[in-house]
């Protein structure tokens, strides 16, 4: 049988040679070359083990040094791997032909067994444990939300009494960011939503020749529901996540701790301007969104159906009342509070790492949308119950 040799083009690179003998029950494994820098450990051991397991299957394996020039821990590592596989296959290993230093290292490695439980292993956890952890995490979030809302109420009460400590320029910057800076995206989304509502209603109403009532559908749907809802969703991803990232970065840089050390309340100095700015700007943005949605519906109705702009305008005035605007504005105020609370709360609770800032921004957006949908459902049910 031709010997197996694992080596590289350079002669000094460590090599392993499996030499069969006349006695089929005995094989010789010879190590040669330089086992310091470029020794082929993984491939050599794998080929030798494959040859022993599937071809020769000897009862005894003799390890010899051969033309071994230099070695370090790579050689004992390879020997231990081969020895473990031989033990699994029931092959006796004789290391008498190796250098004394290698034999001493092998004896030392075998003398100290591997500590039980030292290796990491994935252990499945019972379902009840996972459910318990989820419940505890949810309860912790509820406690944090209640505590944050209480702190925000106290900060708002201090603002009403004129004792809140924050810089007016911060309030102006927050108003600028939450108001005029959001107009482009609000304009685009609201126009598209109005177009979609008009097309959806036109498909059914045109079957009965009632295209004029597209104005009712778009006007009421936008003013009572879609204007405030879409504005809140946009602001949750644009402003709420930004609040979480800003406050989270301040938490990472220990700026919030510095404010506490100076005796300044972070709720008043950081959270209150952002919360107040969003509460002031969200109703105005919702009104602007209502206008853009109605204009979008008018573009579809006037251009694609036999309805003039004056007819669309008059039908919208007849269908939409002040109470409908009040419902939309009330929703926008509630949505503004929820978006600001979710963003600022996640930012204040942010960890001390860069990844925690991204997690806080993501959690703020997700929580904002969940709060918005739940609150919208509750308010719609209440309005339906009281006939508003």
C-alpha positions in Angstrom: 0.0 0.0 0.0 1.3 3.4 -0.9 2.1 5.6 2.2 -0.2 8.6 2.9 1.8 11.8 3.2 0.3 15.2 4.0 2.8 18.0 3.3 3.1 21.3 1.4 5.5 22.2 -1.5 8.2 23.4 1.0 10.2 20.5 2.5 10.4 22.1 5.9 6.7 22.2 6.5 5.4 19.6 9.0 4.3 16.4 7.4 2.6 13.1 8.5 3.2 9.8 6.8 1.2 6.6 7.5 3.4 3.6 6.8 1.8 0.1 6.6 3.9 -2.9 7.7 3.9 -6.6 6.9 1.9 -7.2 10.0 -1.6 -5.9 9.1 -2.4 -5.5 12.8 0.4 -2.8 13.2 0.8 0.5 11.4 3.5 3.2 11.8 2.7 6.9 11.8 5.8 9.0 11.1 6.1 12.8 11.8 8.7 14.9 10.0 9.5 18.5 9.0 9.0 21.8 10.8 5.9 21.8 13.1 6.3 25.4 14.3 4.7 27.8 11.8 3.1 26.0 8.8 2.3 22.6 10.0 -0.8 21.1 8.5 -2.7 20.0 11.6 -6.4 19.7 10.7 -6.0 18.1 7.3 -3.3 15.7 8.4 -5.3 14.3 11.3 -8.4 13.9 9.2 -6.7 12.0 6.5 -4.9 9.7 8.9 -8.1 9.0 10.8 -10.0 8.2 7.6 -7.2 5.8 6.5 -7.2 4.1 9.9 -10.9 3.8 10.2 -11.9 2.7 6.6 -8.9 1.0 5.1 -6.1 -0.5 7.4 -8.0 -0.9 10.7 -4.8 -1.9 12.7 -4.9 -3.0 16.3 -1.8 -1.1 17.1 -0.3 2.3 15.9 3.3 3.2 16.4 4.1 6.9 16.5 7.7 7.8 15.4 9.4 11.1 15.0 11.3 10.4 11.8 13.0 13.5 10.4 11.4 16.0 12.8 13.3 19.3 12.8 11.3 21.5 15.1 7.9 21.5 16.9 5.8 23.5 19.3 2.2 23.0 20.7 0.9 22.2 17.2 2.4 18.7 17.2 1.0 17.6 20.6 -2.4 19.0 19.5 -2.4 16.9 16.4 -1.2 13.9 18.4 -4.0 14.3 21.0 -6.6 14.5 18.2 -5.3 11.3 16.6 -5.1 9.6 20.0 -8.7 10.4 20.8 -9.9 9.0 17.5 -7.8 5.9 17.9 -9.3 5.4 21.4 -12.7 5.6 19.9 -11.8 3.1 17.2 -10.2 0.7 19.7 -6.6 1.1 18.4 -3.7 1.0 20.8 -1.2 3.9 20.4 2.5 3.6 21.2 4.3 6.9 21.7 7.7 5.5 22.5 9.2 6.6 19.2 8.4 10.3 19.8 10.8 12.8 21.4 10.9 12.8 25.2 9.5 16.4 25.3 6.5 15.4 23.3 5.9 12.3 25.4 6.0 14.5 28.6 3.5 16.9 27.2 1.1 14.0 26.2 1.4 12.5 29.7 0.7 15.9 31.2 -2.4 16.4 29.0 -3.7 12.9 29.8 -3.0 13.3 33.5 -5.3 16.3 33.9 -8.8 15.4 32.5 -11.1 17.9 31.0 -13.3 19.5 33.6 -16.9 18.4 33.4 -19.2 21.1 32.3 -16.4 23.3 30.9 -17.8 23.1 27.3 -20.7 25.4 26.4 -23.8 23.6 25.3 -27.2 24.7 24.3 -29.7 23.4 26.8 -33.4 23.5 26.0 -35.5 25.4 28.5 -39.0 24.3 29.5 -41.9 26.2 27.9 -43.2 27.2 31.3 -39.8 28.9 32.0 -40.0 30.8 28.8 -43.6 31.9 29.5 -42.6 33.0 33.0 -39.7 35.1 31.7 -42.0 36.7 29.1 -44.6 37.5 31.8 -42.0 39.0 34.1 -40.5 41.1 31.3 -43.9 42.4 30.3 -44.7 43.2 34.0 -41.4 45.0 34.2 -42.2 47.1 31.1 -45.6 47.9 32.6 -44.0 49.1 35.8 -41.5 51.2 33.8 -44.3 52.7 31.8 -46.4 53.6 34.8 -43.3 55.1 36.6 -42.4 57.1 33.5 -45.9 58.5 33.0 -46.0 59.5 36.7 -42.7 61.4 36.3 -44.0 63.0 33.1 -47.1 64.2 34.9 -45.0 65.7 37.7 -42.8 67.4 35.2 -45.9 68.8 33.4 -47.3 70.1 36.7 -44.0 71.8 37.3 -44.3 73.4 33.9 -47.8 74.7 34.6 -46.5 76.2 37.8 -43.6 77.8 36.0 -41.0 75.8 37.9 -39.8 73.4 35.2 -36.1 73.8 34.4 -35.3 73.6 30.7 -34.0 75.9 28.0 -36.5 77.6 25.7 -34.1 77.2 22.8 -34.5 73.4 23.2 -38.2 73.7 23.0 -37.9 75.8 19.8 -35.6 73.2 18.3 -37.9 70.4 19.1 -40.9 72.3 17.6 -38.9 72.9 14.5 -38.0 69.2 14.2 -41.5 67.9 15.0 -43.3 70.5 13.0 -42.1 72.2 9.8 -39.4 69.6 9.2 -42.0 66.9 8.9 -44.2 68.6 6.3 -42.6 67.0 3.2 -43.2 63.5 4.3 -46.6 64.3 5.7 -47.6 65.9 2.3 -46.5 62.9 0.3 -48.1 60.2 2.5 -51.3 62.1 2.9 -51.8 62.8 -0.8 -51.2 59.1 -1.5 -53.6 58.0 1.2 -56.3 60.3 -0.2 -55.7 58.9 -3.7 -56.0 55.3 -2.4 -59.2 56.1 -0.5 -60.7 57.7 -3.6 -59.8 54.8 -5.9 -61.1 52.2 -3.3 -64.4 54.0 -3.0 -64.8 54.7 -6.7 -64.6 51.0 -7.6 -67.8 50.3 -5.7 -69.6 53.6 -6.0 -69.2 53.9 -9.8 -71.2 50.6 -10.1 -74.3 52.6 -8.9 -73.5 55.9 -10.5 -72.8 57.5 -7.1 -69.3 58.9 -7.8 -70.3 62.1 -6.0 -70.2 60.2 -2.7 -66.4 59.6 -3.1 -66.1 63.0 -1.5 -68.0 61.7 1.6 -65.8 58.7 1.8 -62.5 60.5 1.5 -63.6 63.5 3.7 -64.9 61.5 6.6 -62.3 58.7 6.4 -59.4 61.2 6.3 -60.7 63.7 8.9 -61.9 61.1 11.5 -59.3 58.4 11.0 -56.6 58.3 8.4 -55.2 61.9 8.8 -54.5 61.5 12.5 -53.5 57.8 12.2 -51.0 58.2 9.3 -49.5 61.3 10.9 -49.0 59.4 14.1 -47.4 56.4 12.4 -45.1 58.7 10.4 -44.1 60.6 13.5 -43.5 57.4 15.5 -40.9 56.3 12.9 -39.5 59.8 12.3 -39.6 61.6 15.7 -40.3 58.9 18.3 -37.3 56.8 17.2 -35.2 60.0 17.0 -36.1 60.8 20.6 -35.1 57.3 21.7 -31.8 57.6 19.8 -31.0 61.0 21.2 -31.7 60.2 24.8 -30.1 56.8 24.5 -26.9 58.4 23.2 -27.0 60.8 26.1 -27.4 57.9 28.5 -24.4 56.1 26.9 -22.3 59.2 27.2 -23.3 59.6 30.9 -24.9 63.0 30.1 -28.1 62.1 31.9 -26.1 61.1 35.0 -24.3 64.4 34.8 -27.7 66.2 34.9 -28.7 64.2 37.9 -25.4 65.0 39.6 -26.0 68.8 39.1 -29.5 68.5 40.6 -31.4 68.9 37.3 -34.3 66.6 36.5 -33.8 64.8 33.2 -37.6 64.6 32.9 -37.9 68.4 32.9 -34.7 69.2 31.0 -34.9 66.5 28.3 -38.3 64.9 28.1 -40.6 67.8 28.8 -39.5 69.9 25.7 -39.9 67.0 23.4 -43.2 65.9 24.8 -44.6 69.5 24.7 -43.3 70.1 21.2 -44.9 66.9 19.8 -48.3 67.6 21.6 -48.3 71.1 20.1 -47.3 70.1 16.6 -49.2 66.8 16.1 -52.8 68.4 15.9 -51.5 71.0 13.3 -49.9 68.2 11.3 -53.1 66.2 11.5 -55.1 69.1 10.1 -52.5 69.6 7.3 -52.7 65.8 6.6 -56.5 66.1 6.4 -56.2 68.8 3.8 -53.7 66.9 1.7 -55.8 63.8 1.9 -58.9 65.6 0.7 -56.9 67.2 -2.1 -55.6 63.8 -3.1 -59.1 62.5 -3.3 -60.2 65.5 -5.3 -57.5 64.9 -7.9 -58.7 61.4 -8.5 -62.4 62.2 -8.5 -62.2 65.3 -10.7 -59.8 63.8 -13.2 -61.1 60.2 -13.5 -64.9 60.6 -13.0 -67.7 62.9 -14.1 -67.5 65.1 -11.0 -66.5 68.8 -11.0 -64.2 70.3 -8.4 -67.1 72.5 -7.2 -69.4 69.5 -6.7 -66.6 67.7 -4.8 -66.0 70.8 -2.6 -69.7 71.2 -1.8 -70.2 67.5 -1.1 -67.2 67.5 1.3 -68.6 70.6 3.1 -72.0 68.8 3.5 -70.5 65.5 4.7 -67.8 66.7 7.1 -68.8 68.5 10.3 -66.9 70.2 13.1 -67.5 67.1 15.3 -65.6 65.0 12.8 -62.6 67.4 13.0 -62.8 67.3 16.8 -62.6 63.5 16.8 -59.5 63.6 14.6 -57.8 66.3 16.6 -58.5 64.5 19.9 -57.0 61.4 18.5 -53.9 63.3 17.3 -53.3 64.7 20.8 -53.5 61.2 22.3 -51.2 59.8 19.6 -48.7 62.6 20.2 -48.5 61.8 23.9 -48.1 58.1 23.2 -45.4 58.6 20.6 -43.4 61.0 22.8 -43.8 58.8 25.9 -42.7 55.6 24.0 -39.7 57.4 22.4 -38.5 59.2 25.5 -39.1 56.2 27.8 -37.0 53.8 25.7 -34.3 56.4 25.4 -34.1 56.9 29.2 -34.1 53.1 29.7 -31.3 52.6 27.1 -28.3 50.5 28.0 -24.6 51.6 27.9 -23.6 50.3 24.5 -23.9 51.4 20.9 -26.1 48.5 20.0 -28.4 49.4 22.9 -29.1 52.7 21.2 -30.3 51.0 18.1 -32.4 48.6 20.1 -34.0 51.5 22.0 -34.9 53.2 18.7 -36.4 50.1 17.3 -38.4 49.4 20.5 -39.6 53.0 20.6 -41.1 52.7 17.1 -42.7 49.3 17.7 -44.2 50.4 21.0 -45.5 53.6 19.5 -47.3 51.8 16.7 -48.8 49.3 19.2 -50.0 52.1 21.5 -51.4 54.0 18.5 -53.4 51.1 17.2 -54.8 50.2 20.6 -55.7 53.7 21.5 -57.3 54.3 18.1 -59.4 51.2 18.5 -60.5 52.3 22.0 -61.3 55.8 20.9 -63.3 54.6 17.9 -65.3 52.3 20.1 -66.1 55.1 22.6 -67.1 57.4 19.8 -69.3 54.8 18.3 -70.9 54.0 21.6 -71.8 57.7 22.3 -72.7 58.4 18.7 -70.1 61.0 18.1 
